[in-house]
Amino acid sequence: MKKIILIFAVCIAILTSCKKEPVTDETPSMARDTLYKIMNQWYYWYDKMPTVTEENYSDPYELLEALRYKKLDSQSSYVMDYDAYMAQMQGTSVVHGILLRLDESKKARIAMIYRNSPLYASGVRRGWIIKTINGNDIADILIRNDSKKLAEVLGPSTAGVTNVFLFSPPGQADISITSTKSLFTVNTVILFDTIHLSKGAIAGHLVLSSFGGSTSDELKTAFAFFKANNVTDFVLDLRYSTGGWFSPGKELASYIAGSSATGSVYAKLLYNDKNQNLNKTLAFVSTDYPLAVSKLVVITSRSTLGTAEVVMNGLYTKINTVVSVGDTTAGDPASLTGWPCLKKYYFWLVTSKIVNSLDQDFYDGFPPDKREVDDITREFDNRQEKCLKEAIQYLETGQFSGKAENPFNRSVQFSEDHYMKNDIIF
C-alpha cells in the first residue's frame, strides 16, 4: 500500500549498516538493528514506541510490528523488499492488472482494470462478472476472504504465468479468456472525459488510481483536454486512490484550484520534536492548464487515503464548493520517508504528518456528504453509475438525491496492484 512518500537522498551517520553489502545470513539482523536506530530518531511517534529487546526479533519485519504506534499507525509504516521497490519505481507490474470486488449480490466483478494490462487488451472492462479462474469459483473465494487461496489460484507475479478466466460480460454470453501475465507500464489516470450538464456548463471527470511516477505526465494530458473544453466544474474520482508520491498530488490540486491559488499554502509537513528543523510549508504550484474550478465533487471510499486525502484537505481551503459522495476516507495524514538497506530491504516509516493551511489533519477521514455504494456493475463513465449519477445531480441542482439511502455494505477488495489497500499481489 502506498502513502504520502518522500525519499531521503543521502544516508545519515547512524545508517552505516545500510551500505550496499552482499546478502548473507546476518543480513536480517543487521537490517533489524538499523531499523531500530532509524525509528528512534525519525519515527513520528518514537516517544510512544514500547521498550523492546532487539535481539528478540529475527528481522526488520518483526521489529517494526513490535515498535509501531498502532493507534495511528496500524499499517502505514512498512518494510518492503528492495527489488520489488525498484520495480515499482519503474512504474511496471507483472500481473493481469485487475482489481476484484464483490457486488451487492455477492458476484465477483472487475472493479478496475488498467488499460495497459493484458486483460484490457482482450476487451475486459469494469463491471464484468468473473465466474471462475482456472475452474475455481472466485466469488466463493472472495466471500470466504481466502487471500491465500486466491493467490494460489492466480499464481506468482511472474511473466509467462497463464490463467484461464470465465467472464460474464453485461448483456452478453459467457466468454473464456486465457491471459498471460506480462510486464506492463501502469497507468494511474484510469479515465478522463467531460460531462455536459443540463444548464450548459461542462464538468471535467477524472478517475485516478494512485500518484506514481507517470502521474504527472498523465495529468498534463488530461488537463490540457479539460482546458481546451472550457471545464468549469469537476468530478474527481478517488475511490480507489490509495496514495503515493506527494508531488503529483500537489500538481493535481493546483490544476483544479487554478492560478489564483499559486504560491498559497497547499500543505504543511510537521516532524517529531527531534526534527523540527525539517518542518516545511508547501505551496500550490503554477501549471500549464489551470482550471479555477468553482464546484468540485469528490468520489471517495474507505480506500481513499494518503495523498488523495491531502489533495482534498488542501482544496477545501481554496474552492468555494467541495462535496463528496461515497464512503468515509481512510484517515491517513501520514508522510513516509524511505531508506534503502543492504540492497535487500526498503524501510518506509511515518516521519511527519500533513495538515492544510488551517492546520487541519484528517485522522478521522472525510465523511461523505452523500453516502452511496460503489456501483461496480457499471463502468466509471456510465452516467447511471450510482456515485457518478449523484455527482452529476449535485452539479446540476446543488443537492444530492433526496431518496432514502440504500443499505450500505462495504466490500473487501482484492487486487494484483501493490498500490491498492487490502491488496493481494499475484
C-alpha positions as CSV (number, residue, x, y, z in Angstrom):
1,M,0.0,0.0,0.0
2,K,1.3,3.4,-0.9
3,K,1.1,6.5,1.2
4,I,2.4,10.0,1.1
5,I,6.0,9.3,0.3
6,L,9.2,11.4,0.5
7,I,12.7,9.9,-0.1
8,F,15.9,10.6,1.7
9,A,18.6,11.2,-0.9
10,V,21.5,10.6,1.5
11,C,22.4,8.1,4.2
12,I,22.9,9.7,7.6
13,A,25.6,8.7,10.1
14,I,23.6,6.1,12.0
15,L,22.9,4.1,8.8
16,T,26.4,2.8,8.3
17,S,25.0,-0.7,8.2
18,C,22.8,0.3,5.2
19,K,25.7,0.3,2.8
20,K,25.4,-1.9,-0.3
21,E,26.6,-5.2,1.1
22,P,26.3,-8.8,-0.2
23,V,23.2,-10.5,1.2
24,T,24.3,-13.0,3.9
25,D,22.7,-15.0,6.8
26,E,23.4,-11.9,9.0
27,T,21.5,-9.5,6.7
28,P,18.1,-9.7,8.6
29,S,19.6,-9.0,12.0
30,M,21.8,-6.2,10.6
31,A,18.8,-4.6,9.0
32,R,16.8,-5.1,12.1
33,D,19.3,-3.2,14.2
34,T,19.5,-0.4,11.6
35,L,15.7,-0.1,11.6
36,Y,15.8,0.3,15.4
37,K,18.2,3.2,15.1
38,I,16.2,4.9,12.4
39,M,12.9,4.6,14.3
40,N,14.4,6.1,17.5
41,Q,15.5,9.2,15.5
42,W,12.9,9.6,12.8
43,Y,9.7,7.8,13.5
44,Y,6.9,10.4,14.2
45,W,5.8,8.6,17.3
46,Y,9.2,7.5,18.5
47,D,8.3,8.6,22.1
48,K,5.3,6.2,22.0
49,M,7.2,3.0,21.0
50,P,7.3,0.3,23.6
51,T,10.6,-0.8,25.1
52,V,11.9,-3.9,23.4
53,T,15.0,-6.1,23.1
54,E,16.1,-6.0,19.5
55,E,17.6,-9.5,19.6
56,N,14.2,-11.0,20.3
57,Y,13.2,-10.2,16.8
58,S,14.6,-12.1,13.8
59,D,14.3,-9.4,11.1
60,P,13.1,-5.8,10.4
61,Y,9.5,-7.0,9.6
62,E,9.0,-8.4,13.1
63,L,10.7,-5.5,14.8
64,L,8.5,-2.9,13.0
65,E,5.3,-4.7,14.1
66,A,6.6,-4.6,17.7
67,L,7.5,-0.9,17.6
68,R,4.8,0.7,15.6
69,Y,2.3,3.0,17.3
70,K,-0.8,1.0,16.4
71,K,-3.4,3.6,17.5
72,L,-2.5,5.8,14.5
73,D,-0.1,3.6,12.5
74,S,-1.8,0.2,12.2
75,Q,-0.3,-0.3,8.7
76,S,1.1,2.9,7.3
77,S,4.8,2.2,8.0
78,Y,6.2,-0.9,6.3
79,V,9.2,-2.8,5.3
80,M,9.5,-3.6,1.6
81,D,11.6,-5.9,-0.5
82,Y,14.3,-3.9,-2.2
83,D,13.9,-5.4,-5.7
84,A,10.1,-5.1,-5.5
85,Y,10.5,-1.4,-4.7
86,M,12.9,-0.8,-7.6
87,A,10.4,-2.4,-10.0
88,Q,7.6,-0.2,-8.5
89,M,9.8,2.9,-9.1
90,Q,9.9,2.0,-12.8
91,G,6.1,2.0,-12.8
92,T,5.8,-1.5,-14.1
93,S,3.9,-4.6,-13.0
94,V,3.9,-8.3,-14.0
95,V,0.2,-9.0,-13.3
96,H,-3.1,-9.2,-15.1
97,G,-3.8,-5.7,-13.9
98,I,-7.2,-6.0,-12.3
99,L,-9.0,-5.1,-9.1
100,L,-11.6,-7.7,-8.0
101,R,-14.6,-7.0,-5.8
102,L,-17.9,-8.5,-4.7
103,D,-21.0,-6.7,-5.8
104,E,-24.2,-6.4,-3.7
105,S,-25.4,-9.7,-4.9
106,K,-22.1,-11.4,-4.0
107,K,-20.9,-11.8,-7.6
108,A,-17.2,-11.3,-8.3
109,R,-16.6,-8.4,-10.7
110,I,-13.8,-6.4,-12.2
111,A,-13.9,-3.2,-10.2
112,M,-10.9,-1.6,-12.0
113,I,-8.6,-2.6,-14.8
114,Y,-5.5,-0.9,-16.2
115,R,-5.7,-0.1,-19.9
116,N,-2.1,-1.3,-20.5
117,S,-2.9,-4.7,-18.9
118,P,-3.2,-8.0,-20.8
119,L,-6.9,-8.4,-20.0
120,Y,-7.8,-4.9,-21.1
121,A,-6.2,-5.7,-24.5
122,S,-8.6,-8.7,-24.6
123,G,-11.6,-6.4,-24.2
124,V,-12.3,-6.9,-20.5
125,R,-13.8,-3.9,-18.7
126,R,-15.0,-2.8,-15.3
127,G,-18.3,-4.4,-14.3
128,W,-17.6,-7.8,-15.9
129,I,-18.5,-10.8,-13.7
130,I,-15.7,-13.3,-13.1
131,K,-17.3,-16.7,-12.7
132,T,-14.1,-18.8,-12.5
133,I,-10.4,-18.6,-12.8
134,N,-8.7,-21.9,-13.8
135,G,-12.0,-23.6,-12.9
136,N,-12.2,-22.1,-9.4
137,D,-15.3,-20.3,-8.2
138,I,-13.9,-16.8,-7.5
139,A,-16.9,-15.4,-5.8
140,D,-16.8,-18.2,-3.2
141,I,-13.1,-17.4,-2.5
142,L,-13.8,-13.7,-2.1
143,I,-16.8,-14.4,0.2
144,R,-14.6,-16.5,2.4
145,N,-11.9,-13.8,2.2
146,D,-9.4,-16.5,1.4
147,S,-6.5,-14.5,0.2
148,K,-4.2,-17.5,0.3
149,K,-6.4,-19.5,-2.0
150,L,-6.8,-16.6,-4.4
151,A,-3.0,-16.2,-4.6
152,E,-2.7,-19.9,-5.2
153,V,-5.2,-19.8,-8.0
154,L,-3.6,-16.9,-9.8
155,G,0.0,-17.9,-9.2
156,P,3.1,-15.6,-8.8
157,S,3.6,-12.2,-10.4
158,T,5.9,-13.7,-13.0
159,A,5.9,-13.1,-16.7
160,G,4.6,-16.1,-18.5
161,V,2.1,-17.3,-15.8
162,T,-1.2,-18.1,-17.6
163,N,-4.7,-18.1,-16.2
164,V,-8.0,-19.0,-17.8
165,F,-10.9,-16.7,-16.9
166,L,-14.6,-17.4,-17.4
167,F,-16.3,-14.0,-17.7
168,S,-19.9,-13.0,-18.0
169,P,-19.9,-9.5,-19.7
170,P,-23.0,-7.4,-19.1
171,G,-25.7,-8.4,-21.6
172,Q,-23.6,-10.9,-23.4
173,A,-22.9,-14.7,-23.3
174,D,-20.2,-16.0,-21.1
175,I,-16.7,-15.9,-22.6
176,S,-13.5,-17.7,-21.7
177,I,-10.3,-15.7,-22.0
178,T,-6.8,-17.0,-21.5
179,S,-4.5,-14.3,-20.2
180,T,-0.7,-14.5,-19.7
181,K,0.9,-12.2,-17.1
182,S,3.4,-9.8,-18.7
183,L,5.4,-6.7,-17.8
184,F,3.4,-3.6,-18.5
185,T,3.5,0.1,-17.5
186,V,0.9,1.0,-15.0
187,N,-1.4,4.0,-15.9
188,T,-2.5,5.9,-12.9
189,V,-5.1,8.0,-14.7
190,I,-7.8,5.4,-15.4
191,L,-10.1,7.7,-17.3
192,F,-10.8,11.3,-18.2
193,D,-13.7,12.8,-20.0
194,T,-16.2,15.7,-19.9
195,I,-19.8,15.8,-18.7
196,H,-22.2,18.2,-20.4
197,L,-24.5,19.4,-17.7
198,S,-28.2,20.4,-18.2
199,K,-27.6,24.1,-17.8
200,G,-24.8,24.2,-20.4
201,A,-21.8,24.0,-18.1
202,I,-19.1,21.5,-18.8
203,A,-17.6,19.4,-16.0
204,G,-14.3,17.6,-16.1
205,H,-14.3,14.0,-14.9
206,L,-11.1,12.3,-13.8
207,V,-10.6,8.8,-12.3
208,L,-7.2,8.4,-10.6
209,S,-5.9,5.1,-9.0
210,S,-2.7,6.4,-7.4
211,F,0.0,9.0,-7.5
212,G,3.0,7.4,-9.2
213,G,5.9,8.1,-11.4
214,S,3.8,8.5,-14.6
215,T,1.0,10.6,-13.0
216,S,2.5,14.0,-13.7
217,D,2.6,13.4,-17.5
218,E,-0.8,11.7,-17.4
219,L,-2.3,14.7,-15.6
220,K,-0.8,17.1,-18.1
221,T,-2.5,15.3,-20.9
222,A,-5.9,15.2,-19.1
223,F,-5.9,18.8,-18.0
224,A,-4.9,20.0,-21.5
225,F,-8.1,18.3,-22.6
226,F,-10.1,19.9,-19.8
227,K,-8.7,23.3,-20.5
228,A,-9.5,23.0,-24.3
229,N,-13.1,22.0,-23.4
230,N,-13.6,25.0,-21.1
231,V,-14.3,23.0,-18.0
232,T,-15.7,24.9,-15.0
233,D,-16.9,22.2,-12.6
234,F,-15.2,18.9,-11.7
235,V,-15.8,15.3,-10.6
236,L,-12.7,13.8,-9.1
237,D,-13.0,10.1,-8.6
238,L,-10.5,9.0,-5.9
239,R,-12.5,5.9,-4.7
240,Y,-9.5,3.6,-5.4
241,S,-6.7,6.2,-4.9
242,T,-4.5,4.7,-2.2
243,G,-1.9,7.4,-2.0
244,G,1.6,7.7,-3.4
245,W,4.0,10.4,-4.3
246,F,3.4,13.8,-2.9
247,S,4.4,16.0,-5.9
248,P,1.8,14.8,-8.4
249,G,-0.9,15.2,-5.7
250,K,0.2,18.9,-5.3
251,E,0.0,19.2,-9.1
252,L,-3.5,17.8,-9.3
253,A,-4.7,20.2,-6.6
254,S,-3.0,23.1,-8.4
255,Y,-4.7,22.3,-11.7
256,I,-8.1,22.2,-10.1
257,A,-7.7,25.3,-7.8
258,G,-6.3,27.4,-10.7
259,S,-3.9,30.3,-11.0
260,S,-5.3,32.3,-8.1
261,A,-4.0,29.6,-5.6
262,T,-0.4,29.6,-6.9
263,G,2.0,30.4,-4.1
264,S,-0.5,30.0,-1.3
265,V,-0.3,27.2,1.3
266,Y,-1.2,23.8,0.0
267,A,0.0,21.7,2.9
268,K,2.4,21.7,5.9
269,L,4.7,18.8,6.9
270,L,5.2,18.5,10.7
271,Y,8.0,16.3,12.1
272,N,8.7,15.0,15.6
273,D,10.4,17.1,18.2
274,K,13.8,15.8,17.2
275,N,13.5,17.1,13.7
276,Q,11.6,20.3,13.9
277,N,14.1,22.0,11.6
278,L,12.6,19.9,8.8
279,N,9.1,21.3,9.2
280,K,8.1,22.9,5.9
281,T,5.3,24.7,4.1
282,L,4.4,23.6,0.6
283,A,2.6,25.8,-1.9
284,F,0.2,25.4,-4.8
285,V,2.3,25.5,-8.0
286,S,1.8,27.1,-11.4
287,T,0.5,24.7,-14.1
288,D,0.2,24.9,-17.9
289,Y,-3.6,24.3,-17.8
290,P,-5.2,25.8,-14.7
291,L,-8.9,25.4,-14.4
292,A,-10.1,27.5,-11.4
293,V,-13.0,25.1,-10.7
294,S,-16.0,26.6,-8.9
295,K,-17.7,23.3,-7.8
296,L,-15.9,20.1,-7.0
297,V,-17.4,16.7,-6.3
298,V,-15.1,14.0,-5.0
299,I,-16.0,10.3,-5.1
300,T,-14.5,8.6,-2.2
301,S,-14.3,5.2,-0.4
302,R,-12.5,3.5,2.5
303,S,-9.7,3.0,0.0
304,T,-9.2,6.8,-0.5
305,L,-6.2,7.6,1.6
306,G,-2.8,9.4,2.0
307,T,-2.0,11.7,-0.9
308,A,-5.6,11.6,-2.2
309,E,-6.8,12.9,1.2
310,V,-4.1,15.6,1.2
311,V,-5.5,16.8,-2.1
312,M,-9.0,17.0,-0.6
313,N,-7.7,18.7,2.5
314,G,-5.8,21.3,0.5
315,L,-8.7,22.0,-1.9
316,Y,-11.2,22.5,0.9
317,T,-9.5,25.8,1.7
318,K,-9.4,27.1,-1.9
319,I,-12.7,26.1,-3.6
320,N,-16.0,27.5,-2.5
321,T,-17.9,24.3,-3.1
322,V,-16.3,20.9,-2.3
323,V,-18.5,18.0,-1.5
324,S,-18.1,14.2,-1.6
325,V,-20.1,11.1,-2.4
326,G,-19.3,7.5,-1.5
327,D,-17.9,6.4,1.8
328,T,-15.7,7.9,4.5
329,T,-12.0,8.1,3.6
330,A,-9.3,6.1,5.4
331,G,-7.9,9.0,7.5
332,D,-4.2,8.8,6.9
333,P,-2.3,12.2,7.0
334,A,1.0,10.4,7.3
335,S,4.1,11.3,5.3
336,L,6.6,8.5,4.8
337,T,10.3,8.6,4.3
338,G,12.2,5.7,2.7
339,W,15.6,4.2,3.5
340,P,17.2,1.5,1.4
341,C,19.1,-1.1,3.4
342,L,21.7,-3.7,2.2
343,K,20.0,-3.9,-1.2
344,K,17.6,-6.3,0.5
345,Y,15.1,-4.1,2.2
346,Y,13.4,-0.7,1.9
347,F,12.1,0.9,5.1
348,W,9.1,3.2,4.8
349,L,8.3,4.9,8.1
350,V,5.9,7.7,9.1
351,T,8.2,10.6,9.8
352,S,5.7,13.5,9.7
353,K,2.0,14.3,9.5
354,I,0.4,16.6,6.9
355,V,-2.1,19.4,7.6
356,N,-3.6,22.1,5.4
357,S,-3.3,25.9,5.7
358,L,-5.7,25.9,8.6
359,D,-3.6,23.2,10.4
360,Q,-6.4,20.6,10.0
361,D,-5.4,17.0,9.8
362,F,-7.8,14.1,8.9
363,Y,-7.1,11.1,11.2
364,D,-10.9,10.5,11.3
365,G,-11.2,10.6,7.5
366,F,-13.5,12.7,5.4
367,P,-17.2,11.5,5.7
368,P,-19.2,11.8,2.5
369,D,-21.9,14.4,2.1
370,K,-23.9,11.7,0.3
371,R,-23.3,8.1,1.2
372,E,-23.5,5.8,-1.8
373,V,-22.3,2.3,-2.7
374,D,-19.6,1.7,-5.2
375,D,-21.6,0.6,-8.3
376,I,-19.1,-1.9,-9.8
377,T,-21.8,-3.2,-12.2
378,R,-21.1,-0.2,-14.4
379,E,-18.1,1.4,-16.0
380,F,-16.7,4.6,-14.5
381,D,-18.0,6.8,-17.3
382,N,-21.5,5.3,-17.3
383,R,-23.8,8.2,-16.2
384,Q,-26.0,5.7,-14.4
385,E,-23.2,4.5,-12.1
386,K,-24.5,5.4,-8.7
387,C,-21.7,7.6,-7.4
388,L,-21.3,9.4,-10.7
389,K,-25.0,9.9,-11.1
390,E,-25.1,11.6,-7.6
391,A,-22.2,13.8,-8.5
392,I,-23.8,15.0,-11.7
393,Q,-27.1,15.6,-9.9
394,Y,-25.3,17.8,-7.4
395,L,-23.5,19.8,-10.1
396,E,-26.8,20.4,-11.9
397,T,-29.1,21.1,-8.9
398,G,-26.9,21.9,-6.0
399,Q,-28.1,18.9,-4.0
400,F,-27.8,15.2,-3.9
401,S,-30.7,12.8,-4.3
402,G,-33.4,13.1,-1.7
403,K,-34.2,9.4,-1.9
404,A,-33.7,7.1,1.1
405,E,-30.2,5.8,1.2
406,N,-29.6,2.2,0.0
407,P,-28.4,-0.3,2.6
408,F,-24.7,0.4,2.7
409,N,-22.3,-2.6,2.8
410,R,-18.5,-2.2,2.5
411,S,-16.7,-4.9,0.4
412,V,-13.2,-6.2,0.8
413,Q,-11.4,-5.6,-2.5
414,F,-8.7,-7.8,-4.0
415,S,-6.0,-6.5,-6.3
416,E,-2.9,-7.5,-8.1
417,D,-1.7,-3.9,-7.9
418,H,0.5,-3.1,-4.9
419,Y,-0.9,0.5,-4.8
420,M,-4.2,-0.9,-3.5
421,K,-5.5,-1.1,0.0
422,N,-6.4,-4.7,1.2
423,D,-4.1,-5.7,-1.6
424,I,-3.0,-9.2,-2.7
425,I,-0.2,-9.2,-5.1
426,F,0.0,-12.0,-7.6
